[in-house]
């Protein structure tokens, strides 16, 4: 009986919390109220059955819990402001919450978490935790930092929002450009965690990819003339379209060359292509449009051998000029390895500062595969060992162990 609740919390938790934040104006109070509602559902649903509108049920119960807290606080402190807030919460709550109201609540919460008063690291960590219910441990895997560091970032961000009285609202039109970059980073992080879960099976958080697509669509509606919003939506669609082929029937990882492309969602790839084409016509290329173009080239290739690797390598070169990160360099090295040979890809990896990537297993796995192809199996085995030491998710770990054993054997 807990599985339906688990799915509801994963899929609807962000919108339920966003509604509670609107009602209470307090992120911590809203979180506690939603958690109480989840615990109440765990007690009642097994004997009463799952309600027809579980998200609405959670919202009503969480709202009542929040009201109880506000009543106690108003009685304890005898503050007029608490009583006024209580009246506002009661008056603003509607059980027939519409989709447009939920949409507005989500946008408000996204922009609150991405306020420029917070550091970029805090914005992403807080958003993943608040919007999508990603655990502190999972966020730490995404950032490649200790769990305690993530916990401190989230705690400081919440305190900053409360102490600075950061408003819970969608910014005015003239404020949007200054907020857009960090919002796009957050939504991209949500999509990435969705198609490559930090823990468990590779697809353990596929719901995050769906949530990221939903948020990207909201951003496109809010800023229809911003091509990078469209670029991010296209990237999310084209990447998520390959979800069914990433694992085999036994749940084991399947890399791109071996994937059954008949299982790719071609309709989603075509939608991504159409969204990207419209964005490109605005002639303001950005990182998300470039990444979307790469994802669409992969998605539209009939076979792995048909992939336009020279074009993909060139797009990664352009992306690295705009976004000179280790992640971009590693992806570019893989593409160059396909287009120009493994030795050329290795040279690009050799230029990286190892300190920046030593705890990222995908760097070591990419390096290992290139080393295999240039005839250096002993070095490849060592690279596979380094990858395994980085605590990858379960799917990646089993795959890396198999590859290490194959190469060493």
C-alpha positions in Angstrom: 0.0 0.0 0.0 3.0 2.3 0.5 3.9 2.1 -3.2 1.0 4.3 -4.4 1.9 6.8 -1.7 5.5 6.6 -2.7 4.6 7.4 -6.3 2.3 10.3 -5.3 4.9 11.9 -3.1 7.5 11.6 -5.9 5.2 13.0 -8.6 3.1 15.4 -6.6 5.2 16.3 -3.6 6.6 19.4 -5.2 3.3 20.9 -6.2 1.7 20.0 -2.8 4.6 21.7 -1.1 4.4 24.7 -3.4 0.8 25.2 -2.5 1.5 25.0 1.2 4.3 27.5 0.8 1.8 29.9 -0.8 -0.6 29.4 2.0 1.8 29.7 4.9 4.7 31.8 3.5 7.1 29.6 5.4 9.1 26.8 3.7 10.0 25.0 6.9 6.4 25.0 8.2 5.2 23.8 4.8 7.7 21.0 4.7 6.7 19.8 8.2 3.0 19.9 7.3 3.5 17.9 4.1 5.6 15.3 6.0 2.8 15.0 8.6 0.3 14.5 5.8 2.5 11.7 4.3 2.7 10.0 7.7 -1.1 10.3 8.1 -1.6 8.7 4.6 0.7 5.8 5.6 -1.6 5.2 8.6 -5.0 5.6 6.8 -4.6 4.5 3.2 -3.9 0.8 4.0 -7.3 0.5 5.6 -9.3 3.2 3.8 -7.9 2.9 0.3 -6.0 5.4 -1.8 -8.2 8.4 -2.5 -9.3 9.3 -6.0 -7.3 12.5 -5.8 -4.3 11.6 -3.6 -2.5 14.9 -4.2 -5.5 16.9 -3.2 -5.9 14.7 -0.1 -2.3 15.4 0.9 -2.8 19.1 0.3 -5.9 19.2 2.5 -4.3 17.3 5.4 -1.1 19.3 5.2 -3.1 22.5 5.2 -4.9 21.5 8.3 -1.6 20.5 10.0 -0.2 24.0 9.1 -3.3 25.7 10.5 -3.0 23.7 13.8 0.6 25.0 14.1 -0.4 28.6 13.4 -3.2 28.4 15.9 -0.9 27.1 18.6 1.7 29.8 17.8 -1.0 32.6 17.8 -2.3 31.4 21.2 1.2 31.1 22.7 2.6 34.4 21.5 -0.7 36.3 21.4 0.6 38.1 18.4 -2.0 39.8 16.2 0.1 39.1 13.1 -0.2 35.4 13.7 -4.0 35.7 13.8 -4.1 37.8 10.7 -1.9 35.2 8.9 -4.2 32.5 10.0 -7.2 34.3 8.6 -5.4 34.8 5.3 -4.4 31.2 5.1 -7.9 30.0 5.7 -9.4 32.5 3.2 -6.9 31.7 0.5 -7.3 28.0 0.6 -9.5 26.4 -2.0 -10.0 22.6 -2.3 -10.8 23.0 -6.0 -7.2 24.1 -6.7 -6.9 24.5 -10.5 -4.0 23.4 -12.7 -3.2 27.1 -13.4 -3.0 27.7 -9.6 -0.6 24.8 -9.2 1.4 26.1 -12.2 1.8 29.5 -10.6 2.7 27.9 -7.2 5.5 25.9 -8.8 6.9 28.9 -10.6 6.8 30.9 -7.4 8.7 28.2 -5.6 11.3 27.8 -8.4 12.1 31.5 -8.4 12.1 31.7 -4.6 14.7 28.9 -4.5 16.7 30.6 -7.2 16.8 34.1 -5.7 20.1 35.9 -6.4 20.7 36.4 -2.7 21.5 32.7 -2.5 24.7 31.2 -3.8 24.4 29.1 -7.0 25.2 25.9 -5.1 22.6 26.7 -2.5 20.0 27.4 -5.2 20.4 24.1 -6.9 20.6 22.1 -3.7 17.6 23.8 -2.2 15.6 23.3 -5.4 16.3 19.6 -5.7 15.4 19.1 -2.0 12.3 21.3 -1.9 10.9 20.9 -5.4 11.6 17.2 -6.0 12.2 15.7 -2.6 15.7 14.5 -3.6 17.5 13.3 -0.4 20.6 15.1 0.9 22.7 12.0 0.1 21.5 12.0 -3.5 22.3 15.7 -3.9 25.7 15.2 -2.5 26.3 12.5 -5.2 25.3 15.1 -7.9 27.6 17.7 -6.5 30.5 15.3 -5.6 30.7 16.8 -2.1 30.1 15.4 1.4 26.6 14.9 2.7 27.1 17.4 5.5 28.1 20.1 3.0 24.8 19.8 1.2 22.9 19.8 4.5 24.6 23.0 5.5 23.8 24.7 2.1 20.1 23.8 2.4 19.9 25.0 6.0 21.6 28.3 5.2 19.4 28.9 2.2 16.2 28.4 4.2 17.5 30.8 6.9 18.4 33.3 4.3 15.0 33.2 2.7 13.3 33.7 6.1 15.7 36.4 7.5 15.8 38.4 4.3 12.1 38.1 3.7 12.6 36.9 0.2 9.2 37.2 -1.5 7.4 34.1 -2.7 6.5 35.3 -6.2 7.3 35.1 -9.9 9.6 38.1 -10.6 8.4 41.0 -12.7 9.3 40.9 -16.4 12.3 43.2 -16.0 13.7 40.9 -13.3 13.4 37.7 -15.2 16.6 37.9 -17.3 18.7 38.2 -14.1 17.0 35.1 -12.6 16.9 33.0 -15.8 20.4 31.5 -15.8 20.1 30.0 -12.3 16.6 28.7 -12.9 17.8 26.9 -16.1 20.7 25.4 -14.1 18.3 24.1 -11.5 15.8 22.6 -14.0 18.7 21.0 -15.9 20.0 19.5 -12.7 16.6 18.0 -12.0 16.5 16.5 -15.5 20.0 15.1 -15.2 19.2 13.4 -11.9 16.1 12.0 -13.5 17.8 10.1 -16.3 20.9 9.2 -14.3 19.9 8.7 -10.7 22.7 9.4 -8.1 21.7 6.3 -6.1 20.0 2.9 -6.7 19.1 1.9 -10.2 19.9 4.2 -13.1 16.1 4.9 -13.5 15.3 5.2 -9.8 14.3 8.9 -10.2 12.8 8.9 -13.7 10.0 11.0 -12.1 12.5 13.8 -11.8 13.0 13.9 -15.6 9.3 14.2 -16.0 9.2 17.0 -13.4 12.0 18.8 -15.2 10.2 18.6 -18.5 7.1 20.0 -16.8 9.1 22.9 -15.3 10.8 23.5 -18.7 7.4 23.8 -20.3 6.3 26.3 -17.6 9.4 28.4 -18.3 8.6 28.4 -22.0 5.1 29.6 -21.3 6.5 32.3 -19.0 9.2 33.4 -21.4 8.2 32.4 -24.9 10.8 34.6 -26.5 13.8 33.2 -24.6 15.5 30.6 -26.8 17.4 29.0 -24.0 14.2 28.0 -22.3 13.2 26.2 -25.5 16.7 24.7 -25.8 16.4 23.2 -22.3 12.9 21.8 -23.1 14.3 20.2 -26.3 17.3 18.8 -24.4 15.0 17.3 -21.7 12.6 15.8 -24.2 15.3 14.3 -26.5 17.2 12.8 -23.5 14.2 11.4 -21.7 13.0 9.8 -25.0 15.7 7.2 -24.7 14.7 6.1 -21.2 13.3 2.7 -22.1 16.5 1.5 -23.7 19.0 2.4 -21.0 18.5 -0.8 -19.0 17.8 -4.3 -20.2 15.1 -6.7 -19.0 17.3 -7.6 -16.0 17.9 -4.0 -15.1 21.5 -4.0 -16.3 23.0 -0.9 -18.0 23.0 -0.8 -21.8 25.4 1.8 -23.4 24.4 3.8 -26.4 26.0 1.6 -29.1 24.0 -1.5 -27.9 20.7 0.2 -27.2 17.6 -1.1 -29.0 16.6 2.1 -30.8 13.1 0.8 -31.6 12.4 1.5 -27.9 13.3 5.2 -28.2 10.2 7.5 -28.1 10.5 9.0 -31.6 7.5 11.2 -31.1 9.3 12.9 -28.2 12.5 13.3 -30.2 10.5 14.8 -33.1 8.9 17.3 -30.7 12.4 18.2 -29.3 13.6 18.8 -32.9 10.6 21.1 -33.6 11.1 23.0 -30.4 14.8 23.4 -31.1 14.3 24.5 -34.7 12.0 27.3 -33.5 14.6 28.4 -30.9 17.5 28.4 -33.4 15.6 30.7 -35.7 16.0 33.4 -33.0 19.7 33.4 -33.7 20.8 33.6 -30.1 22.6 30.3 -29.6 23.3 29.2 -26.0 24.5 26.1 -24.1 21.2 24.4 -23.8 20.4 24.8 -27.5 23.8 23.3 -28.3 23.2 20.4 -26.0 19.7 19.9 -27.4 21.2 19.8 -30.9 23.6 17.0 -29.8 20.8 15.1 -28.1 18.7 15.3 -31.3 21.6 14.1 -33.5 21.8 11.1 -31.3 18.1 10.5 -31.3 17.6 10.8 -35.0 20.4 8.5 -36.0 19.0 5.2 -37.2 22.0 3.2 -35.9 25.0 4.0 -33.8 27.2 3.9 -36.9 24.9 6.4 -38.6 25.6 9.0 -35.8 27.2 12.2 -37.1 30.1 12.2 -34.7 32.1 14.9 -36.5 29.1 17.3 -36.1 28.6 16.3 -32.5 32.3 16.8 -31.7 32.1 20.3 -33.3 29.0 21.1 -31.3 30.9 20.1 -28.1 33.8 22.3 -29.1 31.4 25.2 -29.5 29.8 24.3 -26.1 33.2 24.2 -24.4 33.8 27.8 -25.5 30.6 28.9 -23.8 30.8 26.4 -20.9 34.4 25.4 -20.1 33.6 22.7 -17.5 35.1 19.3 -16.9 31.8 17.7 -17.8 31.8 19.4 -21.2 35.4 18.3 -21.8 34.8 14.7 -21.0 31.8 14.6 -23.3 33.7 16.3 -26.0 36.6 13.8 -25.6 34.2 10.9 -26.1 32.8 12.4 -29.3 36.3 13.2 -30.6 37.2 9.6 -29.8 34.5 8.4 -32.1 35.1 11.0 -34.8 39.0 11.1 -34.9 40.1 8.0 -32.9 40.6 7.1 -29.3 44.1 8.7 -29.1 42.6 12.1 -29.9 40.0 11.7 -27.2 42.6 10.7 -24.7 44.7 13.8 -25.4 41.7 16.0 -24.5 41.3 14.1 -21.2 44.9 14.4 -20.4 44.6 18.2 -20.5 42.1 18.1 -17.6 43.1 18.9 -14.0 42.6 15.5 -12.4 41.7 17.2 -9.1 38.5 18.5 -10.7 37.3 15.0 -11.8 39.0 12.5 -9.4 35.6 11.8 -7.7 33.5 11.7 -10.8 33.1 8.1 -12.0 32.0 9.0 -15.5 35.4 10.6 -16.2 37.2 7.5 -15.2 34.9 5.2 -17.1 35.3 7.3 -20.3 39.0 7.3 -19.8 39.0 3.5 -19.3 37.1 2.8 -22.5 39.5 5.0 -24.5 42.5 3.3 -23.0 41.1 -0.1 -24.0 40.8 1.1 -27.6 44.4 2.3 -27.7 45.7 -1.0 -26.4 46.5 -0.1 -22.8 44.4 -2.7 -20.8 46.4 -2.5 -17.6 45.8 1.3 -17.4 42.2 0.8 -18.3 41.7 -1.6 -15.4 43.2 0.9 -13.1 40.8 3.6 -14.4 37.9 1.2 -13.9 39.0 0.7 -10.3 39.2 4.5 -9.9 35.6 4.8 -11.2 34.3 2.1 -8.8 35.9 4.0 -5.9 33.7 7.0 -6.7 30.6 5.4 -5.3 28.5 5.2 -8.5 24.9 4.2 -8.5 24.0 0.5 -8.5 23.6 0.2 -12.3 26.8 1.9 -13.1 28.7 0.0 -10.4 27.7 -3.4 -11.8 28.5 -2.4 -15.3 31.9 -1.1 -14.3 32.7 -4.3 -12.5 31.8 -6.3 -15.5 33.9 -4.2 -17.8 36.8 -4.3 -15.4 36.6 -8.1 -15.2 36.3 -8.4 -19.0 39.4 -6.2 -19.7 41.5 -7.7 -16.9 40.5 -11.2 -18.1 
